[in-house]
Amino acid sequence: MADNKTKTTKASVQQYISAIKDDVRRKDCEALVRLMSRATKEPPVMWGSGIVGFGSYRYKYDSGREGDMCLTGFSSRKDDISVYLMADFSGRDRLLARLGKHRMAKACLYIRTLSDVDAKVLEQLVAGSVAERRRCNG
């Protein structure tokens, strides 16, 4: 079985964020580091070349494939900031309804800028997702 591509690295989170050319996006990512650090009580760590992750958990699929992934994190993409919410939890849909302008895929929340969303609601989403993932992974 092939190794997972997304692993923790020794790369600098600060360098990753400093390299973001758009001032608004860079400031949003700096704010996300603070928000996610508060919500998780974990330091930011680079996962691969483009994900700022917080904490980790072990997963194992029915196929036998297993590995480690961050409990939550984000990545600055071309059009949006991707926020990784690794678990569904009771009350998530109500929070998403109050969040503001966003798109949601299975475990990925897409926002254009932090000013489009309620940061307190986003922090509750992150904290809820992390708590559920920790609960499930004991």
KOLZAMI-67149 format. One record per atom (N, C-alpha, C, O, CB): residue in three letters; atom name; y, x, z. Coordinates in steps of 0.2 Angstrom, whole numbers. Atoms other than C-alpha are relative to their C-alpha. Glycine has a CB too. Layout:
{"ALA" "CA" {Y X Z}}
...
END
This chain:
{"MET" "N" {-6 4 0}}
{"MET" "CA" {0 0 0}}
{"MET" "C" {6 4 0}}
{"MET" "O" {6 9 4}}
{"MET" "CB" {0 -5 6}}
{"ALA" "N" {-6 -4 0}}
{"ALA" "CA" {17 7 -4}}
{"ALA" "C" {4 -1 6}}
{"ALA" "O" {4 -6 10}}
{"ALA" "CB" {5 -3 -6}}
{"ASP" "N" {-4 0 -6}}
{"ASP" "CA" {29 12 9}}
{"ASP" "C" {6 -5 -1}}
{"ASP" "O" {8 -6 -6}}
{"ASP" "CB" {3 7 2}}
{"ASN" "N" {-6 4 1}}
{"ASN" "CA" {44 0 13}}
{"ASN" "C" {6 4 -2}}
{"ASN" "O" {6 10 1}}
{"ASN" "CB" {1 -4 7}}
{"LYS" "N" {-6 -3 2}}
{"LYS" "CA" {60 5 5}}
{"LYS" "C" {5 0 5}}
{"LYS" "O" {9 4 6}}
{"LYS" "CB" {2 -2 -7}}
{"THR" "N" {-5 1 -5}}
{"THR" "CA" {71 -2 19}}
{"THR" "C" {-2 3 7}}
{"THR" "O" {-6 -1 10}}
{"THR" "CB" {2 -7 0}}
{"LYS" "N" {2 -3 -7}}
{"LYS" "CA" {69 10 34}}
{"LYS" "C" {7 2 3}}
{"LYS" "O" {12 3 -1}}
{"LYS" "CB" {-5 5 -1}}
{"THR" "N" {-5 -3 -3}}
{"THR" "CA" {81 17 46}}
{"THR" "C" {1 7 -3}}
{"THR" "O" {-3 10 -4}}
{"THR" "CB" {0 0 8}}
{"THR" "N" {-1 -6 2}}
{"THR" "CA" {90 32 41}}
{"THR" "C" {5 4 5}}
{"THR" "O" {8 0 9}}
{"THR" "CB" {4 0 -8}}
{"LYS" "N" {-4 -3 -5}}
{"LYS" "CA" {101 45 49}}
{"LYS" "C" {7 0 -3}}
{"LYS" "O" {12 3 -1}}
{"LYS" "CB" {-2 8 0}}
{"ALA" "N" {-7 1 3}}
{"ALA" "CA" {116 40 37}}
{"ALA" "C" {5 -3 5}}
{"ALA" "O" {3 -6 9}}
{"ALA" "CB" {-1 -4 -6}}
{"SER" "N" {-5 2 -4}}
{"SER" "CA" {132 37 45}}
{"SER" "C" {3 -7 -2}}
{"SER" "O" {5 -9 -7}}
{"SER" "CB" {6 5 0}}
{"VAL" "N" {-2 6 1}}
{"VAL" "CA" {137 19 47}}
{"VAL" "C" {8 0 -2}}
{"VAL" "O" {10 -3 -6}}
{"VAL" "CB" {-1 -5 6}}
{"GLN" "N" {-8 -1 1}}
{"GLN" "CA" {156 24 48}}
{"GLN" "C" {1 3 -7}}
{"GLN" "O" {6 0 -10}}
{"GLN" "CB" {2 5 5}}
{"GLN" "N" {-1 -3 6}}
{"GLN" "CA" {154 34 32}}
{"GLN" "C" {-1 -6 -5}}
{"GLN" "O" {2 -7 -10}}
{"GLN" "CB" {-5 6 -2}}
{"TYR" "N" {2 5 5}}
{"TYR" "CA" {146 19 23}}
{"TYR" "C" {6 -5 0}}
{"TYR" "O" {8 -7 -5}}
{"TYR" "CB" {-6 -4 3}}
{"ILE" "N" {-5 5 0}}
{"ILE" "CA" {160 7 29}}
{"ILE" "C" {7 4 -3}}
{"ILE" "O" {10 0 -6}}
{"ILE" "CB" {2 -2 7}}
{"SER" "N" {-6 -3 3}}
{"SER" "CA" {174 20 25}}
{"SER" "C" {0 1 -7}}
{"SER" "O" {5 1 -10}}
{"SER" "CB" {0 7 3}}
{"ALA" "N" {0 0 8}}
{"ALA" "CA" {168 21 7}}
{"ALA" "C" {1 -6 -3}}
{"ALA" "O" {2 -6 -9}}
{"ALA" "CB" {-7 3 -2}}
{"ILE" "N" {-2 6 3}}
{"ILE" "CA" {172 3 4}}
{"ILE" "C" {7 0 -2}}
{"ILE" "O" {11 1 2}}
{"ILE" "CB" {-2 -6 5}}
{"LYS" "N" {-7 -1 3}}
{"LYS" "CA" {187 4 -7}}
{"LYS" "C" {5 -6 2}}
{"LYS" "O" {11 -5 3}}
{"LYS" "CB" {0 0 -7}}
{"ASP" "N" {-4 6 -1}}
{"ASP" "CA" {193 -14 -4}}
{"ASP" "C" {2 0 7}}
{"ASP" "O" {-2 -1 12}}
{"ASP" "CB" {-3 -7 -2}}
{"ASP" "N" {-2 0 -7}}
{"ASP" "CA" {204 -14 12}}
{"ASP" "C" {-2 -6 4}}
{"ASP" "O" {-5 -6 10}}
{"ASP" "CB" {8 0 0}}
{"VAL" "N" {2 6 -4}}
{"VAL" "CA" {200 -32 17}}
{"VAL" "C" {-8 0 1}}
{"VAL" "O" {-10 -1 7}}
{"VAL" "CB" {2 -7 -5}}
{"ARG" "N" {8 0 -1}}
{"ARG" "CA" {181 -30 14}}
{"ARG" "C" {-1 6 5}}
{"ARG" "O" {-6 4 10}}
{"ARG" "CB" {-3 2 -7}}
{"ARG" "N" {1 -6 -5}}
{"ARG" "CA" {182 -13 24}}
{"ARG" "C" {1 -3 7}}
{"ARG" "O" {-3 -2 12}}
{"ARG" "CB" {4 6 -2}}
{"LYS" "N" {-2 3 -6}}
{"LYS" "CA" {191 -22 38}}
{"LYS" "C" {-5 -5 3}}
{"LYS" "O" {-7 -6 9}}
{"LYS" "CB" {7 -3 0}}
{"ASP" "N" {5 6 -2}}
{"ASP" "CA" {179 -37 38}}
{"ASP" "C" {-7 4 2}}
{"ASP" "O" {-10 1 7}}
{"ASP" "CB" {-2 -4 -6}}
{"CYS" "N" {6 -3 -2}}
{"CYS" "CA" {164 -25 39}}
{"CYS" "C" {1 4 7}}
{"CYS" "O" {-4 4 11}}
{"CYS" "CB" {-2 6 -6}}
{"GLU" "N" {-1 -3 -7}}
{"GLU" "CA" {172 -15 54}}
{"GLU" "C" {-1 -6 5}}
{"GLU" "O" {-3 -5 10}}
{"GLU" "CB" {7 3 0}}
{"ALA" "N" {0 5 -5}}
{"ALA" "CA" {174 -32 62}}
{"ALA" "C" {-7 -3 1}}
{"ALA" "O" {-9 -5 7}}
{"ALA" "CB" {4 -6 -2}}
{"LEU" "N" {7 2 0}}
{"LEU" "CA" {156 -37 58}}
{"LEU" "C" {-4 5 5}}
{"LEU" "O" {-9 3 9}}
{"LEU" "CB" {-3 0 -7}}
{"VAL" "N" {3 -5 -5}}
{"VAL" "CA" {150 -21 67}}
{"VAL" "C" {1 -2 7}}
{"VAL" "O" {-3 -2 11}}
{"VAL" "CB" {2 7 -2}}
{"ARG" "N" {-1 2 -7}}
{"ARG" "CA" {159 -26 83}}
{"ARG" "C" {-3 -7 2}}
{"ARG" "O" {-6 -7 7}}
{"ARG" "CB" {8 -1 0}}
{"LEU" "N" {3 6 -2}}
{"LEU" "CA" {153 -44 82}}
{"LEU" "C" {-7 0 1}}
{"LEU" "O" {-10 -2 6}}
{"LEU" "CB" {2 -5 -6}}
{"MET" "N" {7 0 -1}}
{"MET" "CA" {135 -40 79}}
{"MET" "C" {-2 5 6}}
{"MET" "O" {-7 4 9}}
{"MET" "CB" {-3 3 -7}}
{"SER" "N" {2 -4 -6}}
{"SER" "CA" {135 -26 92}}
{"SER" "C" {1 -4 6}}
{"SER" "O" {-3 -3 11}}
{"SER" "CB" {5 6 0}}
{"ARG" "N" {-1 5 -6}}
{"ARG" "CA" {142 -39 105}}
{"ARG" "C" {-6 -5 0}}
{"ARG" "O" {-9 -6 5}}
{"ARG" "CB" {6 -4 -1}}
{"ALA" "N" {5 5 0}}
{"ALA" "CA" {129 -52 99}}
{"ALA" "C" {-7 3 2}}
{"ALA" "O" {-11 -1 4}}
{"ALA" "CB" {0 -3 -7}}
{"THR" "N" {7 -3 0}}
{"THR" "CA" {114 -40 99}}
{"THR" "C" {-1 5 6}}
{"THR" "O" {-6 6 8}}
{"THR" "CB" {-2 3 -6}}
{"LYS" "N" {0 -6 -5}}
{"LYS" "CA" {119 -27 112}}
{"LYS" "C" {-4 6 -2}}
{"LYS" "O" {-7 10 1}}
{"LYS" "CB" {-4 -3 7}}
{"GLU" "N" {4 -5 3}}
{"GLU" "CA" {112 -15 100}}
{"GLU" "C" {5 4 -4}}
{"GLU" "O" {10 1 -7}}
{"GLU" "CB" {-5 -2 -5}}
{"PRO" "N" {-5 -4 4}}
{"PRO" "CA" {121 0 91}}
{"PRO" "C" {-2 -1 -8}}
{"PRO" "O" {-7 -3 -10}}
{"PRO" "CB" {0 7 1}}
{"PRO" "N" {1 1 7}}
{"PRO" "CA" {123 -1 72}}
{"PRO" "C" {-4 6 -3}}
{"PRO" "O" {-2 12 -1}}
{"PRO" "CB" {7 -1 -4}}
{"VAL" "N" {4 -5 3}}
{"VAL" "CA" {111 9 61}}
{"VAL" "C" {-1 -1 -7}}
{"VAL" "O" {-2 -7 -9}}
{"VAL" "CB" {-7 1 4}}
{"MET" "N" {1 2 7}}
{"MET" "CA" {109 11 43}}
{"MET" "C" {-7 -1 -2}}
{"MET" "O" {-11 3 1}}
{"MET" "CB" {3 6 -5}}
{"TRP" "N" {6 1 3}}
{"TRP" "CA" {94 4 35}}
{"TRP" "C" {0 1 -8}}
{"TRP" "O" {4 -3 -11}}
{"TRP" "CB" {-3 -8 2}}
{"GLY" "N" {0 -1 7}}
{"GLY" "CA" {91 11 18}}
{"GLY" "C" {7 3 -1}}
{"GLY" "O" {11 5 3}}
{"GLY" "CB" {-1 -6 -5}}
{"SER" "N" {-6 -2 2}}
{"SER" "CA" {107 15 9}}
{"SER" "C" {6 -5 0}}
{"SER" "O" {12 -3 0}}
{"SER" "CB" {0 3 -7}}
{"GLY" "N" {-5 5 1}}
{"GLY" "CA" {116 -1 10}}
{"GLY" "C" {0 -6 6}}
{"GLY" "O" {4 -11 5}}
{"GLY" "CB" {0 -3 -6}}
{"ILE" "N" {0 5 -5}}
{"ILE" "CA" {112 -11 26}}
{"ILE" "C" {1 3 6}}
{"ILE" "O" {-1 8 9}}
{"ILE" "CB" {-7 -4 0}}
{"VAL" "N" {-2 -1 -7}}
{"VAL" "CA" {120 -10 43}}
{"VAL" "C" {-4 -4 4}}
{"VAL" "O" {-3 -10 4}}
{"VAL" "CB" {8 0 1}}
{"GLY" "N" {4 4 -4}}
{"GLY" "CA" {107 -16 55}}
{"GLY" "C" {1 1 7}}
{"GLY" "O" {3 6 9}}
{"GLY" "CB" {-7 2 -2}}
{"PHE" "N" {-1 0 -7}}
{"PHE" "CA" {106 -20 73}}
{"PHE" "C" {-7 -1 3}}
{"PHE" "O" {-10 -7 1}}
{"PHE" "CB" {5 -5 3}}
{"GLY" "N" {6 1 -3}}
{"GLY" "CA" {90 -18 83}}
{"GLY" "C" {-6 0 -5}}
{"GLY" "O" {-4 1 -11}}
{"GLY" "CB" {-1 -7 4}}
{"SER" "N" {6 0 5}}
{"SER" "CA" {72 -19 75}}
{"SER" "C" {-5 -5 3}}
{"SER" "O" {-6 -6 9}}
{"SER" "CB" {-2 7 -1}}
{"TYR" "N" {7 3 -2}}
{"TYR" "CA" {56 -29 75}}
{"TYR" "C" {-5 2 -5}}
{"TYR" "O" {-4 4 -10}}
{"TYR" "CB" {2 -8 0}}
{"ARG" "N" {6 -1 4}}
{"ARG" "CA" {39 -27 69}}
{"ARG" "C" {-3 -6 -3}}
{"ARG" "O" {-3 -11 0}}
{"ARG" "CB" {-6 3 4}}
{"TYR" "N" {3 6 3}}
{"TYR" "CA" {32 -39 56}}
{"TYR" "C" {-7 2 -3}}
{"TYR" "O" {-8 7 -5}}
{"TYR" "CB" {5 -3 -6}}
{"LYS" "N" {6 0 3}}
{"LYS" "CA" {15 -42 49}}
{"LYS" "C" {-2 -6 -4}}
{"LYS" "O" {-2 -11 -1}}
{"LYS" "CB" {-6 2 5}}
{"TYR" "N" {2 6 4}}
{"TYR" "CA" {11 -53 34}}
{"TYR" "C" {-7 -1 0}}
{"TYR" "O" {-11 3 2}}
{"TYR" "CB" {3 1 -7}}
{"ASP" "N" {7 2 1}}
{"ASP" "CA" {-5 -62 31}}
{"ASP" "C" {-4 5 -5}}
{"ASP" "O" {-10 6 -4}}
{"ASP" "CB" {-1 -7 -2}}
{"SER" "N" {3 -4 5}}
{"SER" "CA" {-8 -50 17}}
{"SER" "C" {-2 7 3}}
{"SER" "O" {-6 11 0}}
{"SER" "CB" {5 1 -6}}
{"GLY" "N" {1 -6 -3}}
{"GLY" "CA" {-9 -36 29}}
{"GLY" "C" {6 5 0}}
{"GLY" "O" {6 10 4}}
{"GLY" "CB" {-6 4 -3}}
{"ARG" "N" {-6 -4 1}}
{"ARG" "CA" {7 -28 24}}
{"ARG" "C" {4 -1 7}}
{"ARG" "O" {5 -6 9}}
{"ARG" "CB" {5 -2 -6}}
{"GLU" "N" {-4 0 -6}}
{"GLU" "CA" {18 -23 39}}
{"GLU" "C" {5 5 0}}
{"GLU" "O" {5 10 -4}}
{"GLU" "CB" {-5 1 7}}
{"GLY" "N" {-5 -5 0}}
{"GLY" "CA" {33 -14 44}}
{"GLY" "C" {5 -2 5}}
{"GLY" "O" {4 -6 9}}
{"GLY" "CB" {4 1 -7}}
{"ASP" "N" {-5 2 -5}}
{"ASP" "CA" {49 -14 54}}
{"ASP" "C" {6 -2 -4}}
{"ASP" "O" {7 0 -10}}
{"ASP" "CB" {2 7 4}}
{"MET" "N" {-7 2 3}}
{"MET" "CA" {66 -22 50}}
{"MET" "C" {5 -1 5}}
{"MET" "O" {3 -2 11}}
{"MET" "CB" {-2 -7 -5}}
{"CYS" "N" {-5 2 -5}}
{"CYS" "CA" {82 -25 58}}
{"CYS" "C" {0 -7 2}}
{"CYS" "O" {-2 -11 -2}}
{"CYS" "CB" {7 2 -3}}
{"LEU" "N" {0 7 -2}}
{"LEU" "CA" {84 -40 69}}
{"LEU" "C" {6 -4 -3}}
{"LEU" "O" {5 -10 -5}}
{"LEU" "CB" {2 0 8}}
{"THR" "N" {-6 3 4}}
{"THR" "CA" {101 -44 60}}
{"THR" "C" {3 6 -3}}
{"THR" "O" {2 12 -1}}
{"THR" "CB" {4 -4 5}}
{"GLY" "N" {-4 -6 3}}
{"GLY" "CA" {113 -34 49}}
{"GLY" "C" {4 -3 -5}}
{"GLY" "O" {4 -9 -6}}
{"GLY" "CB" {-5 5 -3}}
{"PHE" "N" {-4 2 6}}
{"PHE" "CA" {124 -35 34}}
{"PHE" "C" {1 5 -5}}
{"PHE" "O" {-1 11 -3}}
{"PHE" "CB" {7 -2 3}}
{"SER" "N" {-1 -5 5}}
{"SER" "CA" {128 -27 18}}
{"SER" "C" {6 -2 -4}}
{"SER" "O" {6 -8 -6}}
{"SER" "CB" {-6 1 -5}}
{"SER" "N" {-6 1 4}}
{"SER" "CA" {144 -26 8}}
{"SER" "C" {-3 0 -8}}
{"SER" "O" {-5 6 -10}}
{"SER" "CB" {6 5 1}}
{"ARG" "N" {3 1 7}}
{"ARG" "CA" {138 -32 -10}}
{"ARG" "C" {6 -1 -4}}
{"ARG" "O" {12 -1 -2}}
{"ARG" "CB" {-5 -6 -1}}
{"LYS" "N" {-6 0 5}}
{"LYS" "CA" {149 -33 -26}}
{"LYS" "C" {4 -6 2}}
{"LYS" "O" {10 -5 2}}
{"LYS" "CB" {-3 -1 -7}}
{"ASP" "N" {-5 6 -1}}
{"ASP" "CA" {155 -51 -23}}
{"ASP" "C" {0 -3 7}}
{"ASP" "O" {5 -6 9}}
{"ASP" "CB" {-3 -6 -5}}
{"ASP" "N" {0 3 -7}}
{"ASP" "CA" {150 -56 -5}}
{"ASP" "C" {-2 6 5}}
{"ASP" "O" {-4 11 3}}
{"ASP" "CB" {-5 -6 0}}
{"ILE" "N" {3 -4 -5}}
{"ILE" "CA" {145 -49 11}}
{"ILE" "C" {-6 -4 2}}
{"ILE" "O" {-6 -10 3}}
{"ILE" "CB" {5 1 7}}
{"SER" "N" {6 3 -2}}
{"SER" "CA" {127 -53 15}}
{"SER" "C" {-1 1 7}}
{"SER" "O" {-2 7 9}}
{"SER" "CB" {-6 3 -5}}
{"VAL" "N" {2 0 -7}}
{"VAL" "CA" {123 -57 33}}
{"VAL" "C" {-7 -2 0}}
{"VAL" "O" {-9 -7 -2}}
{"VAL" "CB" {5 -4 4}}
{"TYR" "N" {8 1 -1}}
{"TYR" "CA" {104 -56 37}}
{"TYR" "C" {-1 -3 7}}
{"TYR" "O" {-1 0 12}}
{"TYR" "CB" {-4 7 -1}}
{"LEU" "N" {2 4 -6}}
{"LEU" "CA" {99 -69 49}}
{"LEU" "C" {-8 -1 -1}}
{"LEU" "O" {-10 -5 -5}}
{"LEU" "CB" {3 -7 0}}
{"MET" "N" {7 -1 1}}
{"MET" "CA" {80 -65 51}}
{"MET" "C" {-4 -6 3}}
{"MET" "O" {-10 -6 2}}
{"MET" "CB" {-2 6 3}}
{"ALA" "N" {4 5 -3}}
{"ALA" "CA" {75 -81 61}}
{"ALA" "C" {4 -7 -1}}
{"ALA" "O" {10 -7 0}}
{"ALA" "CB" {-2 2 7}}
{"ASP" "N" {-3 7 -1}}
{"ASP" "CA" {78 -100 60}}
{"ASP" "C" {0 -2 7}}
{"ASP" "O" {-5 1 11}}
{"ASP" "CB" {-4 -5 -5}}
{"PHE" "N" {0 2 -7}}
{"PHE" "CA" {82 -108 77}}
{"PHE" "C" {3 -7 1}}
{"PHE" "O" {7 -9 -4}}
{"PHE" "CB" {3 5 4}}
{"SER" "N" {-3 7 -2}}
{"SER" "CA" {86 -125 85}}
{"SER" "C" {8 1 0}}
{"SER" "O" {10 5 4}}
{"SER" "CB" {-3 -2 6}}
{"GLY" "N" {-7 1 0}}
{"GLY" "CA" {104 -129 81}}
{"GLY" "C" {3 4 -5}}
{"GLY" "O" {10 4 -6}}
{"GLY" "CB" {3 3 7}}
{"ARG" "N" {-3 -4 6}}
{"ARG" "CA" {106 -117 66}}
{"ARG" "C" {4 -4 -5}}
{"ARG" "O" {9 -2 -7}}
{"ARG" "CB" {-5 4 -3}}
{"ASP" "N" {-3 4 5}}
{"ASP" "CA" {110 -131 54}}
{"ASP" "C" {7 -3 3}}
{"ASP" "O" {12 -3 -1}}
{"ASP" "CB" {-4 -6 -2}}
{"ARG" "N" {-7 3 -3}}
{"ARG" "CA" {124 -138 66}}
{"ARG" "C" {5 6 0}}
{"ARG" "O" {11 4 -2}}
{"ARG" "CB" {-1 -3 7}}
{"LEU" "N" {-5 -5 0}}
{"LEU" "CA" {132 -121 67}}
{"LEU" "C" {2 2 -7}}
{"LEU" "O" {8 3 -8}}
{"LEU" "CB" {-3 7 3}}
{"LEU" "N" {-2 -1 7}}
{"LEU" "CA" {131 -118 48}}
{"LEU" "C" {5 -5 -2}}
{"LEU" "O" {9 -4 -6}}
{"LEU" "CB" {-6 0 -4}}
{"ALA" "N" {-5 6 2}}
{"ALA" "CA" {140 -135 46}}
{"ALA" "C" {7 1 2}}
{"ALA" "O" {12 -1 -1}}
{"ALA" "CB" {-3 -7 2}}
{"ARG" "N" {-7 -2 -3}}
{"ARG" "CA" {154 -128 57}}
{"ARG" "C" {3 7 -2}}
{"ARG" "O" {8 8 -1}}
{"ARG" "CB" {0 -1 7}}
{"LEU" "N" {-1 -7 1}}
{"LEU" "CA" {154 -111 50}}
{"LEU" "C" {6 1 -5}}
{"LEU" "O" {11 5 -4}}
{"LEU" "CB" {-5 4 -3}}
{"GLY" "N" {-5 -1 5}}
{"GLY" "CA" {166 -113 35}}
{"GLY" "C" {-3 2 -7}}
{"GLY" "O" {-9 0 -8}}
{"GLY" "CB" {5 6 2}}
{"LYS" "N" {2 -1 7}}
{"LYS" "CA" {165 -107 17}}
{"LYS" "C" {-6 5 0}}
{"LYS" "O" {-5 11 1}}
{"LYS" "CB" {6 2 -4}}
{"HIS" "N" {5 -5 1}}
{"HIS" "CA" {148 -99 14}}
{"HIS" "C" {-6 -3 -5}}
{"HIS" "O" {-5 -9 -7}}
{"HIS" "CB" {-3 1 7}}
{"ARG" "N" {6 2 4}}
{"ARG" "CA" {131 -100 4}}
{"ARG" "C" {-5 3 5}}
{"ARG" "O" {-5 8 8}}
{"ARG" "CB" {0 3 -7}}
{"MET" "N" {6 -2 -4}}
{"MET" "CA" {114 -99 13}}
{"MET" "C" {-6 0 -5}}
{"MET" "O" {-7 -5 -8}}
{"MET" "CB" {-1 -5 6}}
{"ALA" "N" {6 0 3}}
{"ALA" "CA" {98 -93 6}}
{"ALA" "C" {-5 0 6}}
{"ALA" "O" {-3 -1 11}}
{"ALA" "CB" {-1 6 -5}}
{"LYS" "N" {5 1 -6}}
{"LYS" "CA" {82 -92 16}}
{"LYS" "C" {2 4 6}}
{"LYS" "O" {2 1 11}}
{"LYS" "CB" {-7 3 -3}}
{"ALA" "N" {-2 -4 -6}}
{"ALA" "CA" {87 -78 28}}
{"ALA" "C" {7 4 -1}}
{"ALA" "O" {8 8 2}}
{"ALA" "CB" {-5 5 2}}
{"CYS" "N" {-6 -4 1}}
{"CYS" "CA" {103 -72 20}}
{"CYS" "C" {6 -5 -1}}
{"CYS" "O" {6 -10 -5}}
{"CYS" "CB" {-1 3 -7}}
{"LEU" "N" {-7 3 0}}
{"LEU" "CA" {121 -79 23}}
{"LEU" "C" {5 4 -4}}
{"LEU" "O" {6 10 -3}}
{"LEU" "CB" {2 -2 7}}
{"TYR" "N" {-5 -4 4}}
{"TYR" "CA" {134 -75 10}}
{"TYR" "C" {7 -3 1}}
{"TYR" "O" {8 -9 1}}
{"TYR" "CB" {-2 -1 -8}}
{"ILE" "N" {-7 2 -1}}
{"ILE" "CA" {152 -75 14}}
{"ILE" "C" {4 5 -4}}
{"ILE" "O" {3 11 -5}}
{"ILE" "CB" {2 1 7}}
{"ARG" "N" {-4 -4 4}}
{"ARG" "CA" {166 -69 3}}
{"ARG" "C" {5 5 5}}
{"ARG" "O" {5 11 4}}
{"ARG" "CB" {5 -4 -4}}
{"THR" "N" {-4 -4 -5}}
{"THR" "CA" {178 -64 18}}
{"THR" "C" {-1 -3 6}}
{"THR" "O" {-3 -9 7}}
{"THR" "CB" {7 0 -2}}
{"LEU" "N" {0 3 -6}}
{"LEU" "CA" {178 -66 36}}
{"LEU" "C" {5 -6 2}}
{"LEU" "O" {4 -10 6}}
{"LEU" "CB" {1 5 6}}
{"SER" "N" {-5 6 -1}}
{"SER" "CA" {194 -77 35}}
{"SER" "C" {-3 -6 -3}}
{"SER" "O" {0 -11 -1}}
{"SER" "CB" {6 2 -4}}
{"ASP" "N" {3 7 2}}
{"ASP" "CA" {183 -90 26}}
{"ASP" "C" {-4 -3 5}}
{"ASP" "O" {-6 -9 4}}
{"ASP" "CB" {-4 2 -6}}
{"VAL" "N" {5 3 -5}}
{"VAL" "CA" {172 -93 42}}
{"VAL" "C" {3 1 7}}
{"VAL" "O" {8 4 8}}
{"VAL" "CB" {-6 4 -1}}
{"ASP" "N" {-2 0 -7}}
{"ASP" "CA" {174 -96 60}}
{"ASP" "C" {-4 6 3}}
{"ASP" "O" {-10 5 4}}
{"ASP" "CB" {-1 -7 4}}
{"ALA" "N" {3 -6 -3}}
{"ALA" "CA" {170 -79 68}}
{"ALA" "C" {-4 -2 6}}
{"ALA" "O" {-10 1 7}}
{"ALA" "CB" {5 6 2}}
{"LYS" "N" {4 2 -6}}
{"LYS" "CA" {164 -87 84}}
{"LYS" "C" {-6 -4 -1}}
{"LYS" "O" {-11 -3 2}}
{"LYS" "CB" {5 -5 5}}
{"VAL" "N" {6 3 3}}
{"VAL" "CA" {152 -98 75}}
{"VAL" "C" {-5 5 -3}}
{"VAL" "O" {-11 5 -2}}
{"VAL" "CB" {2 -6 -5}}
{"LEU" "N" {4 -5 3}}
{"LEU" "CA" {146 -83 65}}
{"LEU" "C" {-4 4 6}}
{"LEU" "O" {-10 5 5}}
{"LEU" "CB" {4 5 -4}}
{"GLU" "N" {3 -3 -6}}
{"GLU" "CA" {143 -74 82}}
{"GLU" "C" {-6 -4 3}}
{"GLU" "O" {-11 -1 5}}
{"GLU" "CB" {5 2 5}}
{"GLN" "N" {5 5 -2}}
{"GLN" "CA" {133 -89 88}}
{"GLN" "C" {-6 0 -4}}
{"GLN" "O" {-12 0 -2}}
{"GLN" "CB" {3 -7 1}}
{"LEU" "N" {6 0 5}}
{"LEU" "CA" {122 -89 72}}
{"LEU" "C" {-4 7 1}}
{"LEU" "O" {-10 7 1}}
{"LEU" "CB" {3 0 -7}}
{"VAL" "N" {3 -7 -1}}
{"VAL" "CA" {119 -70 74}}
{"VAL" "C" {-4 0 7}}
{"VAL" "O" {-10 2 7}}
{"VAL" "CB" {5 6 0}}
{"ALA" "N" {3 0 -7}}
{"ALA" "CA" {115 -72 93}}
{"ALA" "C" {-6 -4 0}}
{"ALA" "O" {-12 -2 3}}
{"ALA" "CB" {5 -2 5}}
{"GLY" "N" {6 5 0}}
{"GLY" "CA" {103 -87 90}}
{"GLY" "C" {-5 3 -4}}
{"GLY" "O" {-11 2 -2}}
{"GLY" "CB" {3 -7 -3}}
{"SER" "N" {5 -2 4}}
{"SER" "CA" {94 -79 76}}
{"SER" "C" {-4 6 3}}
{"SER" "O" {-10 7 3}}
{"SER" "CB" {3 3 -7}}
{"VAL" "N" {3 -5 -4}}
{"VAL" "CA" {91 -63 86}}
{"VAL" "C" {-4 -2 6}}
{"VAL" "O" {-9 1 7}}
{"VAL" "CB" {6 5 2}}
{"ALA" "N" {4 2 -5}}
{"ALA" "CA" {86 -72 101}}
{"ALA" "C" {-7 -3 -2}}
{"ALA" "O" {-12 -2 1}}
{"ALA" "CB" {4 -6 4}}
{"GLU" "N" {6 3 3}}
{"GLU" "CA" {73 -82 91}}
{"GLU" "C" {-5 5 -2}}
{"GLU" "O" {-11 5 -1}}
{"GLU" "CB" {2 -5 -5}}
{"ARG" "N" {5 -6 2}}
{"ARG" "CA" {66 -66 83}}
{"ARG" "C" {-3 3 6}}
{"ARG" "O" {-9 5 5}}
{"ARG" "CB" {4 5 -5}}
{"ARG" "N" {2 -3 -6}}
{"ARG" "CA" {65 -58 100}}
{"ARG" "C" {-6 -4 3}}
{"ARG" "O" {-11 -1 5}}
{"ARG" "CB" {5 2 4}}
{"ARG" "N" {5 5 -3}}
{"ARG" "CA" {56 -73 107}}
{"ARG" "C" {-7 0 -4}}
{"ARG" "O" {-12 0 -1}}
{"ARG" "CB" {3 -7 0}}
{"CYS" "N" {6 1 4}}
{"CYS" "CA" {44 -74 92}}
{"CYS" "C" {-4 7 0}}
{"CYS" "O" {-10 7 0}}
{"CYS" "CB" {1 -2 -7}}
{"ASN" "N" {3 -7 0}}
{"ASN" "CA" {40 -55 93}}
{"ASN" "C" {-1 3 7}}
{"ASN" "O" {-4 8 7}}
{"ASN" "CB" {4 5 -4}}
{"GLY" "N" {1 -1 -7}}
{"GLY" "CA" {39 -55 112}}
{"GLY" "C" {1 7 2}}
{"GLY" "O" {0 9 7}}
{"GLY" "CB" {-7 -1 2}}
END
